Amino acid sequence: MNKLLTPTNWKKTYHYLRKNGPRAALTAALEHLSEHENDAYTYIPPSEEELKRQRLHQDVSDIRFSILVPLYQTPELYFQEMLASVRAQTYENWELILADASPTNALQKLLESVDDPRVHYFKLTENKGISSNTNEALSHATGAYTGLLDHDDILTPDALYEMACAIEESKKTGAIALLLYSDEDKWDGSALFYDPNLKPSFDQDLLWSNNYICHFLVMETALMKTLLLRPAFDGAQDYDLILRACGKISQEAQTGKSLQVLNISRVLYHWRCHRESTAANPQSKRYAYEAGLKAVQENLQERGIAARVSHSRHLGFYRVDYEDIFRDRPEVAMVVGPVFDKGRIVGGALDETGKPLYEGLRKGFDGGHLHRAGLWQSCPMGDFTNSQVRPKLWAEFLEEHPKETDKRKAWADFVHERGCLILYDPEKQ
C-alpha cells in the first residue's frame, strides 16, 4: 500500500479519477499496486576505474559537444549540481552554454568562482520563453553536436563519453548518427534514483504515442539550427523538435543517405523530481500535454497521414486513430491487436521467438508506469488471431510460401526483408 500512500500518488489518482471515471481509476490503482518491474531498480554508476579509463581515452573522438541550458530563476543548489555534473564529464571536449533570463544576477555571481573556459554565460535581456531562450543559447553553439539539459537535472559523468563512442561506432558502419538518446531515471535530489525509462530502439509509432526519447537528447548541431525550437509548442518544445528531426531524417534517408537515430541503452540522465516538475506532478504543466498533442497532430499532417490524435487515459500519452493506415502508410504490412483468454493477454504483439510481449497482462492494464502495453508500437512478429494485413503483400507472401507451416515467423521475415512494419494497436478489436 505504500505505493499509493504518498501525496504525489494521491494527487495523480484524484486527477485520473476526474478525467477517466471510477472504473478506470480503480483499474489503474490495481495495476499500480501490482507493478514490480522497477521495484528493485538501483542506478549503478560507472566504477572509478572505468571513469579513470575514460578520462585517459580522450582520443576516442574529436567531436565537440555544445550543452544548452536555459536558466530562469533556477534555485542555486540546482544550478550548482547541474554545473558540477557537466564539469565532471570524463569526455572533456565540450562547451556549456548558459542562457539566463532570470530577473537577478544571482547565478552570474555564482559563476565568478568558476575558472573554466568551456563555460559560457549569456545574460538575456528578457524572458521570451523556453523555446526562444534555448534558441538564443543555440545561436552560440560551436560544437558538431548539441545536447539539451534542463536547469534542474544532472548528467551522469560518462554521458558525453558514451555519446562520442556511439557516434564514432556509427561512422565505422558508414552511417551518420544525427540524433542520439539514452535511458534515464528520476532523482529525488539526494541519493535515490528510481523509475528508470529503459528505452527501445527508434520506433516512430511509439514516438507518436509519447515522447519516450526525452532525455538525454543529443542532435547534430546543423540539424538543430535548421529546425530550431518553436515557441508555439512551449511545454512540449523538445517533443516537437524530436518529431520534426525524425521526420527530416526519414525523408533524407529515402534519398539513399545512411542516417541514423541511435539509442544508447544506459542511464545517462537523472531527471530531478520536485513539486513543480512534471516528473513528480503531471498536473503542474497541463499546457505541455496540449502542446504535445498539437505537435503530434501537425507532424502527421506534414507527412500526409490522415489521422486524429487524442489524449489517452494518461497525461503525456496519445492515441492516434487513422482514417486508413494502409492507404497513408505504405510501410505498414500488418496491424495486430491484443488477444485475451480469461481476461489475460495470450497473443497479439510477439517477440522474435513468438512469445507475446505482454503475456499474462490483465485486460485494462497498460503495462506499468510507462504504459507501453497501451501504446501503438512496432513489434518483431504478430499474432494472426486479431489482425489486419496488407492484402497485396499477403497475396505475394502466399504465392512465395504456399506450404509454409510456421506462417507467423515466415510472414515476419518476409515483411522485414521488404523494409515493412508490423504494428501493435492496443485498442484493435
C-alpha positions as CSV (number, residue, x, y, z in Angstrom):
1,M,0.0,0.0,0.0
2,N,3.0,2.3,0.4
3,K,2.8,2.9,-3.4
4,L,-0.5,4.7,-3.0
5,L,0.1,6.4,0.3
6,T,2.2,9.4,-0.9
7,P,1.0,12.9,-1.7
8,T,2.1,12.7,-5.3
9,N,0.2,9.4,-5.9
10,W,-2.9,10.7,-4.2
11,K,-2.9,13.8,-6.5
12,K,-2.3,11.6,-9.6
13,T,-5.2,9.3,-8.5
14,Y,-7.6,12.2,-7.9
15,H,-6.9,13.8,-11.3
16,Y,-7.0,10.4,-13.0
17,L,-10.4,9.8,-11.4
18,R,-11.8,13.1,-12.6
19,K,-10.5,12.5,-16.1
20,N,-11.4,8.9,-16.7
21,G,-14.1,7.9,-14.1
22,P,-14.2,5.5,-11.2
23,R,-13.9,2.2,-13.1
24,A,-10.7,3.3,-15.0
25,A,-9.3,4.8,-11.8
26,L,-9.8,1.5,-9.9
27,T,-8.1,-0.5,-12.7
28,A,-5.2,1.9,-12.7
29,A,-4.9,1.7,-9.0
30,L,-4.9,-2.1,-9.1
31,E,-2.2,-2.1,-11.8
32,H,-0.1,0.3,-9.8
33,L,-0.3,-2.0,-6.8
34,S,0.8,-4.9,-8.9
35,E,3.8,-3.2,-10.6
36,H,7.1,-4.9,-9.7
37,E,9.3,-4.3,-12.7
38,N,11.2,-1.3,-11.2
39,D,10.9,-2.1,-7.5
40,A,14.4,-3.4,-7.3
41,Y,16.0,-0.8,-9.6
42,T,19.3,0.6,-8.5
43,Y,21.3,3.0,-10.5
44,I,24.9,1.6,-10.8
45,P,27.3,4.4,-11.7
46,P,30.5,3.7,-13.6
47,S,33.3,2.5,-11.4
48,E,36.2,4.8,-10.5
49,E,38.4,2.6,-12.6
50,E,36.1,3.0,-15.6
51,L,35.9,6.7,-15.2
52,K,39.7,6.9,-15.0
53,R,40.0,4.9,-18.2
54,Q,37.5,7.2,-20.0
55,R,39.4,10.3,-18.9
56,L,42.7,8.8,-20.3
57,H,40.9,7.9,-23.5
58,Q,40.3,11.4,-24.9
59,D,41.4,10.2,-28.4
60,V,38.1,8.3,-28.7
61,S,36.8,11.2,-30.8
62,D,37.4,14.8,-31.7
63,I,33.7,15.8,-31.5
64,R,32.9,18.9,-29.5
65,F,29.5,18.8,-27.7
66,S,27.6,22.0,-27.0
67,I,25.3,21.6,-23.9
68,L,22.5,24.1,-23.8
69,V,20.9,25.1,-20.5
70,P,18.2,27.9,-20.5
71,L,18.1,29.4,-17.0
72,Y,15.2,31.1,-15.3
73,Q,15.1,31.7,-11.5
74,T,17.0,28.5,-11.1
75,P,17.5,27.6,-7.4
76,E,21.2,28.0,-6.6
77,L,21.5,24.4,-5.3
78,Y,20.0,23.0,-8.5
79,F,22.3,25.2,-10.6
80,Q,25.4,24.2,-8.8
81,E,24.6,20.5,-9.0
82,M,23.8,20.8,-12.8
83,L,27.0,22.7,-13.4
84,A,29.1,20.2,-11.4
85,S,27.6,17.3,-13.4
86,V,28.7,18.8,-16.6
87,R,32.2,19.7,-15.4
88,A,32.6,16.1,-14.1
89,Q,32.3,14.7,-17.6
90,T,35.0,12.2,-18.4
91,Y,34.9,13.3,-22.0
92,E,36.4,16.8,-21.9
93,N,35.7,18.3,-25.4
94,W,32.5,20.2,-24.6
95,E,31.1,23.7,-24.0
96,L,28.3,24.6,-21.7
97,I,26.1,27.5,-22.9
98,L,24.0,29.1,-20.2
99,A,21.3,31.5,-21.3
100,D,19.9,33.3,-18.2
101,A,16.6,35.1,-18.4
102,S,16.3,35.5,-14.6
103,P,15.5,38.9,-13.3
104,T,18.5,38.9,-11.0
105,N,22.3,38.3,-11.4
106,A,22.4,35.7,-8.6
107,L,23.5,32.9,-11.0
108,Q,26.1,35.0,-12.7
109,K,27.7,35.8,-9.3
110,L,27.9,32.1,-8.6
111,L,30.0,31.7,-11.8
112,E,32.6,34.2,-10.6
113,S,34.4,31.5,-8.8
114,V,34.3,29.0,-11.7
115,D,37.5,29.1,-13.7
116,D,36.6,27.0,-16.8
117,P,36.8,28.5,-20.3
118,R,34.3,25.9,-21.5
119,V,31.5,27.5,-19.5
120,H,29.8,30.4,-21.4
121,Y,27.3,32.6,-19.7
122,F,24.9,34.9,-21.5
123,K,22.5,37.2,-19.8
124,L,19.3,37.6,-21.7
125,T,17.6,41.0,-21.8
126,E,14.1,39.5,-21.3
127,N,12.4,36.2,-20.7
128,K,10.9,35.1,-24.1
129,G,10.0,31.6,-23.0
130,I,11.8,28.3,-23.0
131,S,12.0,27.9,-26.8
132,S,13.2,31.4,-27.6
133,N,15.7,31.3,-24.7
134,T,17.0,27.9,-25.9
135,N,17.3,29.2,-29.4
136,E,19.4,32.1,-28.1
137,A,21.7,29.6,-26.4
138,L,21.8,27.5,-29.6
139,S,23.0,30.5,-31.6
140,H,26.2,30.4,-29.7
141,A,26.8,26.7,-30.1
142,T,30.1,25.8,-31.9
143,G,30.1,22.1,-31.4
144,A,29.3,19.5,-34.0
145,Y,26.6,18.0,-31.8
146,T,24.3,19.8,-29.3
147,G,22.7,18.3,-26.2
148,L,19.7,19.7,-24.2
149,L,19.9,19.8,-20.4
150,D,17.2,21.2,-18.1
151,H,18.5,23.6,-15.5
152,D,17.4,21.4,-12.5
153,D,18.6,18.0,-13.9
154,I,22.1,16.4,-14.0
155,L,24.1,14.2,-16.4
156,T,26.0,11.1,-15.4
157,P,29.8,11.5,-15.6
158,D,30.0,9.2,-18.6
159,A,27.2,10.8,-20.6
160,L,29.3,12.6,-23.3
161,Y,31.8,9.8,-23.5
162,E,29.1,7.3,-24.3
163,M,27.6,9.7,-26.9
164,A,31.0,10.2,-28.5
165,C,31.7,6.5,-28.7
166,A,28.3,5.8,-30.3
167,I,28.8,8.5,-32.9
168,E,32.2,7.1,-33.8
169,E,30.9,3.5,-34.0
170,S,28.1,4.7,-36.3
171,K,30.8,6.2,-38.6
172,K,32.5,2.8,-38.8
173,T,29.4,1.3,-40.4
174,G,29.3,4.1,-43.0
175,A,26.3,5.8,-41.3
176,I,25.8,9.2,-39.8
177,A,24.1,9.4,-36.4
178,L,22.1,12.6,-36.4
179,L,20.1,12.1,-33.2
180,L,21.0,10.1,-30.2
181,Y,19.2,9.4,-27.0
182,S,19.9,7.5,-23.8
183,D,18.0,5.8,-21.0
184,E,17.1,8.0,-18.0
185,D,15.8,7.8,-14.5
186,K,14.2,10.0,-11.9
187,W,16.1,11.5,-8.9
188,D,14.9,12.9,-5.6
189,G,17.8,15.3,-5.2
190,S,19.6,13.0,-2.7
191,A,20.9,9.5,-3.2
192,L,17.7,8.0,-4.5
193,F,17.3,7.1,-8.2
194,Y,14.1,5.4,-9.4
195,D,11.6,4.9,-12.2
196,P,14.1,4.1,-15.0
197,N,12.9,4.7,-18.5
198,L,14.7,2.0,-20.4
199,K,14.1,2.8,-24.0
200,P,13.8,0.7,-27.1
201,S,15.5,1.3,-30.4
202,F,13.9,4.0,-32.5
203,D,10.2,3.4,-33.0
204,Q,8.2,6.1,-34.9
205,D,4.8,4.8,-33.8
206,L,5.8,4.7,-30.1
207,L,7.1,8.3,-30.6
208,W,3.8,9.5,-31.9
209,S,2.2,8.0,-28.8
210,N,4.7,9.5,-26.3
211,N,7.9,11.4,-26.1
212,Y,9.8,8.3,-24.9
213,I,13.1,9.7,-26.3
214,C,13.1,12.7,-23.9
215,H,16.4,12.9,-22.1
216,F,19.4,12.7,-22.7
217,L,19.0,14.1,-26.3
218,V,21.9,14.9,-28.5
219,M,21.5,16.1,-32.1
220,E,23.7,17.2,-34.9
221,T,24.1,21.0,-34.4
222,A,23.5,21.8,-38.0
223,L,20.2,19.9,-38.0
224,M,19.0,21.6,-34.7
225,K,19.9,25.1,-36.0
226,T,17.9,24.3,-39.2
227,L,14.8,23.3,-37.2
228,L,15.1,25.5,-34.1
229,L,12.6,25.2,-31.2
230,R,9.2,26.7,-31.8
231,P,7.6,29.0,-29.1
232,A,4.1,27.9,-30.2
233,F,4.9,24.5,-28.7
234,D,6.4,25.7,-25.4
235,G,6.0,23.0,-22.8
236,A,6.5,20.3,-25.5
237,Q,9.2,22.1,-27.4
238,D,11.6,19.2,-27.2
239,Y,9.0,16.7,-28.3
240,D,8.1,18.9,-31.3
241,L,11.8,19.3,-32.2
242,I,12.3,15.5,-32.0
243,L,9.3,14.8,-34.2
244,R,10.4,17.2,-36.8
245,A,14.0,16.0,-36.7
246,C,13.0,12.3,-37.1
247,G,10.7,13.3,-40.0
248,K,13.6,15.1,-41.7
249,I,16.0,12.2,-41.1
250,S,13.5,9.8,-42.5
251,Q,12.9,12.0,-45.5
252,E,16.7,12.3,-46.2
253,A,17.2,8.6,-45.7
254,Q,14.8,7.9,-48.6
255,T,17.2,9.6,-50.9
256,G,19.8,6.9,-50.2
257,K,21.7,8.6,-47.4
258,S,22.7,6.3,-44.5
259,L,21.4,8.3,-41.5
260,Q,20.6,7.0,-38.0
261,V,18.6,7.7,-34.8
262,L,20.5,5.8,-32.1
263,N,19.6,4.7,-28.7
264,I,22.3,4.2,-26.0
265,S,21.0,1.6,-23.6
266,R,22.4,3.2,-20.5
267,V,21.1,5.7,-18.0
268,L,23.0,8.9,-18.7
269,Y,20.5,11.4,-17.3
270,H,18.9,12.0,-13.9
271,W,15.6,13.8,-14.0
272,R,15.1,15.7,-10.8
273,C,11.6,15.4,-9.2
274,H,10.3,18.2,-7.1
275,R,6.8,19.7,-6.6
276,E,6.8,21.9,-9.7
277,S,8.4,19.3,-12.1
278,T,6.3,17.3,-14.5
279,A,8.3,14.2,-13.4
280,A,6.7,14.3,-9.9
281,N,3.4,16.2,-10.7
282,P,2.0,15.8,-14.2
283,Q,-0.7,18.3,-13.4
284,S,1.9,21.1,-12.9
285,K,2.1,21.8,-16.7
286,R,-1.1,20.6,-18.3
287,Y,-0.4,23.0,-21.2
288,A,2.6,20.9,-22.1
289,Y,0.4,18.0,-22.9
290,E,-1.9,20.1,-25.1
291,A,1.2,21.3,-26.9
292,G,2.4,17.7,-27.3
293,L,-0.9,16.7,-28.8
294,K,-0.7,19.6,-31.3
295,A,2.9,18.6,-32.2
296,V,1.9,15.0,-33.0
297,Q,-1.2,16.1,-35.0
298,E,0.9,18.6,-37.0
299,N,3.7,16.1,-37.6
300,L,1.2,13.5,-39.0
301,Q,-0.4,16.1,-41.2
302,E,3.0,17.2,-42.6
303,R,3.7,13.6,-43.6
304,G,0.4,13.4,-45.4
305,I,-1.2,11.0,-42.9
306,A,-4.9,11.4,-42.2
307,A,-5.3,10.7,-38.5
308,R,-6.9,12.1,-35.4
309,V,-4.8,12.5,-32.2
310,S,-6.4,12.4,-28.8
311,H,-5.3,12.2,-25.2
312,S,-5.1,8.7,-23.7
313,R,-6.1,7.9,-20.2
314,H,-2.6,9.0,-19.1
315,L,-1.3,12.6,-19.3
316,G,1.5,12.9,-21.9
317,F,0.4,9.8,-23.8
318,Y,-1.6,10.0,-27.0
319,R,-3.9,7.9,-29.1
320,V,-3.6,8.0,-33.0
321,D,-6.7,6.9,-34.9
322,Y,-6.1,6.5,-38.7
323,E,-8.6,7.0,-41.4
324,D,-6.9,4.3,-43.5
325,I,-3.5,3.2,-42.2
326,F,-2.7,1.0,-45.2
327,R,-3.5,3.9,-47.6
328,D,-1.5,6.5,-45.9
329,R,1.4,4.4,-44.6
330,P,2.8,2.1,-47.3
331,E,5.5,0.8,-45.0
332,V,2.9,-0.9,-42.7
333,A,2.3,-4.5,-43.6
334,M,0.2,-5.7,-40.6
335,V,-1.7,-4.3,-37.7
336,V,-2.2,-6.7,-34.7
337,G,-4.3,-6.3,-31.6
338,P,-4.2,-8.0,-28.2
339,V,-5.6,-11.5,-27.9
340,F,-7.2,-12.3,-24.5
341,D,-8.1,-15.6,-22.7
342,K,-9.8,-15.4,-19.3
343,G,-9.0,-11.7,-19.1
344,R,-5.3,-12.1,-19.7
345,I,-3.2,-11.4,-22.8
346,V,-2.1,-14.5,-24.6
347,G,-1.3,-13.1,-28.0
348,G,-1.0,-10.1,-30.2
349,A,2.4,-8.4,-30.4
350,L,5.1,-11.0,-30.3
351,D,8.8,-11.0,-29.8
352,E,11.4,-12.7,-32.1
353,T,10.7,-16.1,-30.6
354,G,6.9,-15.8,-30.9
355,K,6.2,-15.1,-27.3
356,P,3.6,-12.4,-26.5
357,L,5.3,-9.2,-25.5
358,Y,2.7,-8.6,-22.8
359,E,1.9,-12.2,-21.9
360,G,-0.3,-12.5,-18.8
361,L,-1.2,-8.8,-18.6
362,R,-4.7,-8.3,-17.3
363,K,-7.3,-6.7,-19.6
364,G,-7.4,-3.0,-19.0
365,F,-3.9,-2.8,-17.7
366,D,-1.3,-0.7,-19.6
367,G,1.9,-2.4,-18.7
368,G,3.4,-0.4,-15.9
369,H,4.4,3.2,-15.2
370,L,5.5,3.8,-18.9
371,H,2.1,2.4,-20.2
372,R,3.9,0.7,-23.1
373,A,1.2,-2.0,-23.5
374,G,-1.4,0.7,-24.1
375,L,0.5,2.4,-26.9
376,W,1.0,2.0,-30.7
377,Q,4.4,0.4,-31.4
378,S,6.3,-1.8,-33.8
379,C,6.9,-5.4,-33.0
380,P,9.1,-8.2,-34.4
381,M,6.1,-10.6,-35.0
382,G,2.4,-10.6,-34.8
383,D,-0.5,-13.0,-34.0
384,F,-3.0,-13.6,-36.8
385,T,-5.9,-14.0,-34.4
386,N,-6.7,-10.3,-34.1
387,S,-5.0,-8.7,-37.1
388,Q,-5.2,-7.0,-40.5
389,V,-2.7,-7.5,-43.3
390,R,-2.0,-5.5,-46.4
391,P,-3.9,-7.6,-49.0
392,K,-1.5,-7.3,-51.9
393,L,1.6,-8.1,-49.8
394,W,-0.2,-11.0,-48.2
395,A,-1.1,-12.4,-51.6
396,E,2.6,-12.2,-52.6
397,F,3.6,-13.9,-49.4
398,L,1.2,-16.8,-50.0
399,E,2.5,-17.2,-53.6
400,E,6.0,-17.5,-52.4
401,H,5.2,-19.6,-49.3
402,P,2.2,-21.8,-50.2
403,K,3.1,-24.6,-47.9
404,E,4.8,-22.8,-45.0
405,T,3.8,-24.3,-41.7
406,D,5.1,-21.6,-39.4
407,K,3.4,-18.7,-41.1
408,R,3.9,-16.2,-38.3
409,K,7.7,-16.4,-38.5
410,A,7.8,-16.7,-42.3
411,W,5.5,-13.7,-42.7
412,A,7.5,-11.6,-40.2
413,D,10.7,-12.4,-42.1
414,F,9.0,-11.7,-45.4
415,V,7.8,-8.3,-44.1
416,H,11.0,-7.2,-42.6
417,E,13.1,-8.2,-45.6
418,R,11.0,-5.6,-47.6
419,G,11.6,-2.9,-45.0
420,C,8.0,-3.0,-43.8
421,L,6.5,-2.9,-40.3
422,I,4.3,-5.0,-38.1
423,L,2.4,-2.7,-35.7
424,Y,0.6,-3.3,-32.5
425,D,-2.6,-1.4,-31.8
426,P,-3.7,-2.0,-28.2
427,E,-7.3,-1.0,-28.9
428,K,-7.8,-3.1,-32.0
429,Q,-11.0,-5.2,-31.6
